[in-house]
Each structure stands twice: as C-alpha cells, then as structure tokens.
C-alpha cells in the first residue's frame, strides 16, 4: 500500500477533481452537440411551393447536418390553421393570411405574441389542359377563361375557342374542369384573378381559398389536379407552372390586361411581380397586373414564422433555413418553374428575419 504525503495527497485530489470536472464539461459539450444533431423543424402549408421548399430542405440539410427540415404539402388553408394552432414551426401560404388569423397570433400572451411573414419566391398559375390531338399554347381570352370555369363553354369545339385559335382543329369533346377540393392559396390566387376580369364570376362565385364551383371535379393539391388533367381527356385546370412542367402538361397562352396573349416564363412573371405592392408585413397581391409583358396570374408565396419560439435552437434553425432559401436557395427557382425574388424584395425579406428572436 502506498502512503501519500499530505502535500502529495492534496495535489492528487486537485488533479482528480479537475479531471472529473473536465470530463463532466466534456460530456456536457458532447450532449449539446448531440442535441444540435437532432434539431427538427416542421412546416406545413401550400402545395404551390412544395417542390422548391423540399429541395431547399434537402440541400440545407447537406450543409447543416444537425438540422432536419420537414415540410408537409397540405394546402395553404391547412397550413395557416396549423400555424395559428402552433402545431408546426412554420406555416406556408400562397394567399395573404386573413385578418383574424393575424390577430390571433398577434394577441397571444403565452408564448409572446407576434408573427413574421416572409416572401420566398414568385410563381405563376397556368391553365393546363389535355385535349387529344391539340398541342401546346392554345389562346384563351379573359372571357373564354372565365366562361370555361363558369361552365358556360361546355365543349372544345365552341365557336369562341375556334375563333381565338383558327389554326387549331378542336375535337367535339366535352370540357371537364378540374379544380382544387381542399382549402388552397392556389385557388385564392386563381379565383381572385377571375373576380378581377369577369363581373359574372364576381357576382356568381367570388374569390377565396375554397369556393362553390359551378362545374368540374375536385382534386387535392397541385399534385392531384395535375394527375387528374393527365388522366382525363378534355380536361382543363389551374396549377402552379412548375407542376405543369413536371407533368409535361400543355398550357394555354392567356390574355393579359393589355390584351396580349402571354405565356409564362421568367421575364413575363418578373414583369407581373414588379407590379405587386407589398405592405409593411411584406404581403400583397395584384390580381390583374398591368403591362404588355406581364403574365396575368402571378404572385408571391410566403412562409409564416413566429417572432418568439419556446426554444432558442428552434428559433435559430428556422431563421437559418429561411436565410438559406433567400440566398443560396434562390438559385433553384428557375429550374423548378419559379421566379427568384426581385432584389429589393429579397433584401426586405432578409431584414424581416431579424424579427425572429434569436
């Protein structure tokens, strides 16, 4: 048995104490690293931006392996409801949140009140169709578009359609309108446009995330509408441009406010976005943009975040994911059928992230 001198014993005990403390500190640090590795943020909402949000989640995860982003494409209406109920970390919507939704978040006492709305990308809605024997880019006037969705034009060989497209031989084929069956920001954008261009539509149907359709069959999400159009000869529906591209659907040239027939592309969509005036919350729409080059149905899509989160690591993860989308993530926009934010709007969106408490 070894007997230590009192001085040696004190030195040994100090060494042992320091070693144990160091191990404990090291263990705590590793626990923190492990915790960072398991941070998951959950979002839900619009189907319109789902392809780009899911792409961002994958690419962001490669650069930030400690953070996992899950995005559920459930529709703008469901996404806003989940956001208001605080069952997700962020919501997503193509349509401007209703005043009562904003007020419910702003008036919360616990956790502290407040929300931030962040435009992420722009995009267009298209009239996609499946007409056997007819190729892409048939022309649809404002009257023709409204009357098809009102159920007044019932067959593709209608004289109005033939007059707009003298080079096309339309078949004697009933028109089947395909619309959304779920609460949808895409529907809100589309019906807001019809509301602006057709007094009859405004009187009989109106606008909203969900309306009483005069005709047609319903499907859930942009995915569901695209699939129905592919399967039903004679069908026509409204979808986000990227979904039409992904599914190789024919799309119509639509008449804009200036009377020009325009196809959706980066330039015509940028021209439309330039007409949209955003308010102090960075929210806004233009249902019938002016300008000869403007595509007639275009808008922004937003992510809704809380100003305060229960956990600091969640707050930081949400901010960093949104920052990625507004910087490196913009490079994916065009290839997926979206439009990068105008630079002024992008800078305002980045500044809005400072409203999310660290």
C-alpha positions as CSV (number, residue, x, y, z in Angstrom):
1,X,0.0,0.0,0.0
2,X,1.3,3.4,-1.0
3,X,1.1,6.2,1.6
4,X,1.0,9.7,0.2
5,X,2.5,12.7,1.9
6,X,-0.3,15.2,2.9
7,X,1.0,17.7,0.3
8,X,1.1,15.0,-2.4
9,X,-2.5,13.9,-1.4
10,X,-3.8,17.4,-1.8
11,X,-2.2,17.7,-5.2
12,X,-3.6,14.4,-6.2
13,X,-7.1,15.3,-5.1
14,X,-6.9,18.6,-7.0
15,X,-5.8,16.7,-10.1
16,X,-8.7,14.2,-9.7
17,X,-11.2,17.0,-9.1
18,X,-10.1,18.8,-12.2
19,X,-10.2,15.6,-14.3
20,X,-13.7,14.8,-13.2
21,X,-14.8,18.4,-13.8
22,X,-13.2,18.3,-17.2
23,X,-14.9,15.0,-18.1
24,X,-18.3,16.5,-16.9
25,X,-17.8,19.6,-19.0
26,X,-16.7,17.5,-22.0
27,X,-19.8,15.3,-21.6
28,X,-22.0,18.4,-21.4
29,X,-20.4,19.7,-24.6
30,X,-21.0,16.4,-26.4
31,X,-24.5,16.4,-25.2
32,X,-25.0,19.8,-26.7
33,X,-23.5,18.6,-30.0
34,X,-25.8,15.6,-29.9
35,X,-28.8,17.9,-29.3
36,X,-27.8,20.0,-32.2
37,X,-27.6,17.0,-34.4
38,X,-31.2,16.1,-33.6
39,X,-32.9,19.5,-34.1
40,X,-36.0,19.0,-36.3
41,X,-38.2,21.8,-37.6
42,X,-41.6,21.1,-39.1
43,X,-43.5,23.2,-41.6
44,X,-46.8,22.7,-43.4
45,X,-48.9,24.5,-46.0
46,X,-49.1,25.5,-49.6
47,X,-48.6,22.9,-52.4
48,X,-47.6,25.6,-54.8
49,X,-44.0,26.0,-53.4
50,X,-43.7,22.4,-52.2
51,X,-41.1,21.3,-54.8
52,X,-38.7,24.2,-54.0
53,X,-39.2,24.0,-50.2
54,X,-38.5,20.3,-50.3
55,X,-35.4,20.9,-52.4
56,X,-34.2,23.6,-50.0
57,X,-34.7,21.2,-47.1
58,X,-32.5,18.6,-48.7
59,X,-29.8,21.0,-49.8
60,X,-29.9,22.9,-46.5
61,X,-29.6,19.5,-44.6
62,X,-26.4,18.7,-46.5
63,X,-24.8,21.9,-45.3
64,X,-26.3,21.7,-41.8
65,X,-26.5,18.0,-40.9
66,X,-27.5,19.0,-37.3
67,X,-30.8,20.4,-38.6
68,X,-33.6,18.4,-40.3
69,X,-36.4,20.3,-42.0
70,X,-39.7,18.5,-42.7
71,X,-42.3,20.2,-45.0
72,X,-45.8,18.8,-45.5
73,X,-47.6,19.8,-48.6
74,X,-51.2,20.1,-47.2
75,X,-52.5,23.3,-48.8
76,X,-52.4,26.9,-47.7
77,X,-55.6,26.8,-45.7
78,X,-54.5,23.8,-43.6
79,X,-51.0,25.2,-43.2
80,X,-52.3,28.5,-41.8
81,X,-54.6,26.6,-39.4
82,X,-51.7,24.6,-38.1
83,X,-49.6,27.7,-37.8
84,X,-52.3,29.5,-35.8
85,X,-52.7,26.4,-33.6
86,X,-48.9,26.3,-33.1
87,X,-48.7,22.6,-34.2
88,X,-45.9,23.4,-36.6
89,X,-42.7,25.5,-36.5
90,X,-43.7,27.5,-39.6
91,X,-46.6,27.7,-42.0
92,X,-46.7,28.4,-45.7
93,X,-49.3,30.1,-47.8
94,X,-49.8,31.4,-51.3
95,X,-52.6,33.7,-50.2
96,X,-52.5,36.6,-47.7
97,X,-53.4,35.4,-44.2
98,X,-56.9,36.6,-43.1
99,X,-57.0,39.5,-40.5
100,X,-58.5,37.1,-37.9
101,X,-55.5,34.7,-38.3
102,X,-53.0,37.5,-37.9
103,X,-54.9,38.9,-34.9
104,X,-54.9,35.6,-33.2
105,X,-51.2,35.3,-33.4
106,X,-50.5,38.9,-32.6
107,X,-52.7,38.9,-29.5
108,X,-51.3,35.8,-27.9
109,X,-49.9,36.3,-24.3
110,X,-48.1,33.0,-23.9
111,X,-45.9,32.4,-25.7
112,X,-45.3,36.1,-26.5
113,X,-47.2,37.4,-29.5
114,X,-46.1,38.1,-33.0
115,X,-45.6,36.6,-36.4
116,X,-43.3,37.3,-39.4
117,X,-44.4,36.9,-43.0
118,X,-41.6,36.3,-45.4
119,X,-41.9,36.2,-49.2
120,X,-39.8,33.3,-50.5
121,X,-40.2,33.1,-54.3
122,X,-42.6,34.1,-57.0
123,X,-44.5,32.0,-59.4
124,X,-47.3,31.7,-61.9
125,X,-50.6,29.8,-62.2
126,X,-51.3,28.3,-65.6
127,X,-54.3,26.9,-67.3
128,X,-53.2,23.4,-68.2
129,X,-55.2,21.1,-70.5
130,X,-55.4,17.7,-72.0
131,X,-57.0,17.9,-75.5
132,X,-56.2,14.8,-77.7
133,X,-54.7,15.9,-81.0
134,X,-54.1,19.5,-79.8
135,X,-50.7,20.8,-79.0
136,X,-49.5,23.5,-76.5
137,X,-50.3,27.2,-76.3
138,X,-53.9,27.5,-77.4
139,X,-55.1,31.0,-76.8
140,X,-57.7,31.8,-74.1
141,X,-59.1,35.2,-73.8
142,X,-60.3,36.6,-70.5
143,X,-63.9,35.9,-71.5
144,X,-63.1,32.3,-72.6
145,X,-61.2,31.5,-69.4
146,X,-64.0,32.8,-67.2
147,X,-66.7,31.1,-69.2
148,X,-65.0,27.7,-69.2
149,X,-64.7,27.8,-65.4
150,X,-68.3,29.1,-65.1
151,X,-69.4,26.1,-67.1
152,X,-70.8,28.2,-69.9
153,X,-68.4,26.9,-72.5
154,X,-69.0,23.1,-72.4
155,X,-67.3,21.7,-75.5
156,X,-63.8,22.3,-77.0
157,X,-65.4,22.9,-80.4
158,X,-67.1,26.0,-79.1
159,X,-67.1,28.9,-81.7
160,X,-65.4,31.3,-79.2
161,X,-62.4,28.9,-78.8
162,X,-62.3,28.2,-82.6
163,X,-62.3,31.9,-83.3
164,X,-59.4,32.5,-80.9
165,X,-57.4,29.6,-82.4
166,X,-58.1,29.5,-86.2
167,X,-55.0,27.2,-86.8
168,X,-56.4,24.6,-84.3
169,X,-58.9,21.9,-85.1
170,X,-60.7,21.3,-81.9
171,X,-62.4,17.9,-81.3
172,X,-66.1,17.5,-80.4
173,X,-65.2,16.8,-76.8
174,X,-66.9,17.8,-73.6
175,X,-64.8,20.1,-71.3
176,X,-64.1,18.7,-67.8
177,X,-62.9,21.4,-65.4
178,X,-60.5,20.2,-62.7
179,X,-60.3,22.4,-59.6
180,X,-59.0,22.1,-56.0
181,X,-61.1,20.2,-53.5
182,X,-59.1,21.5,-50.5
183,X,-58.6,24.9,-49.0
184,X,-55.9,26.4,-51.3
185,X,-53.9,29.5,-51.8
186,X,-53.6,28.5,-55.4
187,X,-57.4,28.6,-55.6
188,X,-57.4,32.0,-53.9
189,X,-54.9,33.4,-56.5
190,X,-56.9,31.9,-59.4
191,X,-60.4,33.0,-58.3
192,X,-59.1,36.5,-57.3
193,X,-57.9,36.8,-60.9
194,X,-61.3,35.6,-62.3
195,X,-63.0,38.0,-59.9
196,X,-61.0,40.9,-61.4
197,X,-61.6,40.1,-65.0
198,X,-65.2,38.8,-65.0
199,X,-68.2,40.6,-63.5
200,X,-70.3,37.5,-63.9
201,X,-67.7,35.4,-61.9
202,X,-67.6,38.1,-59.2
203,X,-71.4,38.0,-58.9
204,X,-71.9,34.3,-59.0
205,X,-68.9,32.7,-57.4
206,X,-66.4,35.2,-55.9
207,X,-63.0,34.6,-54.6
208,X,-61.4,32.6,-51.8
209,X,-59.3,29.6,-50.8
210,X,-62.4,27.5,-51.3
211,X,-65.5,28.4,-53.5
212,X,-68.6,26.7,-54.7
213,X,-67.5,25.7,-58.2
214,X,-70.2,25.9,-60.9
215,X,-68.8,22.9,-62.7
216,X,-66.0,20.3,-62.6
217,X,-64.3,17.7,-60.5
218,X,-62.1,18.3,-57.5
219,X,-58.7,17.0,-56.5
220,X,-56.3,17.7,-53.6
221,X,-53.2,19.8,-54.1
222,X,-51.4,20.9,-57.2
223,X,-50.3,17.3,-57.5
224,X,-53.8,15.9,-57.5
225,X,-55.1,18.4,-60.1
226,X,-52.1,17.7,-62.4
227,X,-52.7,14.0,-62.2
228,X,-56.4,14.4,-63.0
229,X,-55.6,16.5,-66.0
230,X,-53.2,13.8,-67.3
231,X,-55.9,11.1,-66.9
232,X,-59.0,12.9,-68.2
233,X,-59.2,13.7,-72.0
234,X,-60.9,17.0,-72.5
235,X,-59.9,18.4,-69.1
236,X,-58.5,21.8,-68.1
237,X,-57.4,23.0,-64.7
238,X,-55.2,25.5,-62.9
239,X,-51.9,24.6,-61.4
240,X,-48.6,26.2,-60.5
241,X,-46.3,26.4,-63.5
242,X,-43.7,24.1,-62.1
243,X,-46.2,21.3,-61.7
244,X,-47.3,21.7,-65.3
245,X,-43.7,21.4,-66.4
246,X,-43.0,18.4,-64.2
247,X,-46.0,16.6,-65.6
248,X,-45.5,17.6,-69.2
249,X,-48.9,19.3,-69.4
250,X,-49.9,21.6,-72.2
251,X,-50.5,25.1,-71.1
252,X,-52.5,28.0,-72.6
253,X,-51.5,31.5,-73.6
254,X,-53.6,33.8,-71.5
255,X,-54.8,37.3,-72.4
256,X,-53.4,39.9,-70.0
257,X,-54.8,43.3,-69.1
258,X,-53.2,44.9,-72.1
259,X,-54.9,42.5,-74.5
260,X,-51.8,40.5,-75.2
261,X,-51.7,36.7,-75.2
262,X,-48.8,35.7,-72.9
263,X,-47.0,32.5,-72.0
264,X,-45.5,32.1,-68.5
265,X,-41.7,32.4,-68.4
266,X,-39.2,34.2,-66.1
267,X,-39.5,37.5,-67.9
268,X,-43.3,37.7,-68.1
269,X,-43.6,36.6,-64.5
270,X,-41.0,39.1,-63.3
271,X,-42.9,41.8,-65.1
272,X,-46.1,40.8,-63.2
273,X,-44.3,40.6,-59.8
274,X,-42.9,44.1,-60.4
275,X,-46.5,45.5,-60.3
276,X,-47.2,44.0,-56.8
277,X,-47.1,46.4,-54.0
278,X,-46.2,44.8,-50.6
279,X,-47.3,46.3,-47.3
280,X,-45.3,46.6,-44.1
281,X,-45.8,42.9,-43.5
282,X,-44.4,42.1,-47.0
283,X,-47.9,40.9,-48.0
284,X,-49.7,41.9,-51.2
285,X,-51.3,40.7,-54.5
286,X,-52.1,42.2,-57.9
287,X,-54.9,40.1,-59.4
288,X,-54.7,41.7,-62.8
289,X,-51.3,43.3,-63.4
290,X,-50.8,46.0,-66.0
291,X,-48.1,46.0,-68.6
292,X,-47.9,44.4,-72.1
293,X,-45.3,41.8,-71.0
294,X,-47.0,40.8,-67.7
295,X,-48.3,37.3,-67.3
296,X,-51.8,37.7,-65.9
297,X,-51.8,35.3,-62.9
298,X,-48.6,35.6,-60.8
299,X,-47.8,36.2,-57.2
300,X,-45.6,35.6,-54.2
301,X,-45.7,32.7,-51.8
302,X,-44.9,33.2,-48.1
303,X,-43.5,31.4,-45.1
304,X,-45.1,32.4,-41.8
305,X,-42.8,32.2,-38.7
306,X,-43.3,33.1,-35.1
307,X,-41.4,36.1,-33.6
308,X,-40.7,34.0,-30.5
309,X,-40.2,30.3,-30.2
310,X,-40.2,28.2,-26.9
311,X,-36.6,27.1,-27.6
312,X,-33.7,29.2,-28.9
313,X,-32.3,26.4,-31.0
314,X,-35.7,26.2,-32.9
315,X,-35.7,29.9,-33.5
316,X,-32.1,29.8,-34.8
317,X,-32.9,26.8,-37.1
318,X,-36.0,28.4,-38.6
319,X,-34.0,31.7,-39.2
320,X,-31.1,29.9,-40.8
321,X,-33.4,27.8,-43.1
322,X,-35.2,30.9,-44.3
323,X,-31.9,32.7,-44.8
324,X,-30.7,29.8,-46.9
325,X,-33.9,30.0,-49.0
326,X,-33.4,33.7,-49.5
327,X,-29.8,33.4,-50.5
328,X,-28.3,30.2,-52.0
329,X,-31.8,28.7,-52.4
330,X,-32.9,31.3,-54.9
331,X,-30.6,29.5,-57.5
332,X,-33.1,26.6,-57.7
333,X,-36.1,28.8,-58.5
334,X,-36.0,28.9,-62.3
335,X,-35.1,25.3,-62.9
336,X,-38.2,24.3,-60.8
337,X,-40.6,26.7,-62.5
338,X,-40.5,29.6,-60.1
339,X,-39.1,33.1,-60.2
340,X,-36.4,34.4,-57.9
341,X,-37.4,37.3,-55.7
342,X,-36.7,40.8,-57.1
343,X,-33.6,42.1,-55.3
344,X,-35.4,44.8,-53.4
345,X,-38.0,42.3,-52.1
346,X,-35.3,39.8,-51.2
347,X,-33.4,42.4,-49.1
348,X,-36.6,43.3,-47.3
349,X,-37.3,39.6,-46.7
350,X,-33.8,39.1,-45.3
351,X,-34.3,42.1,-43.0
352,X,-37.7,40.6,-41.8
353,X,-35.8,37.6,-40.4
354,X,-34.4,39.9,-37.7
355,X,-37.9,39.9,-36.3
356,X,-37.5,36.3,-35.3
357,X,-36.0,36.5,-31.7
358,X,-32.6,34.7,-31.5
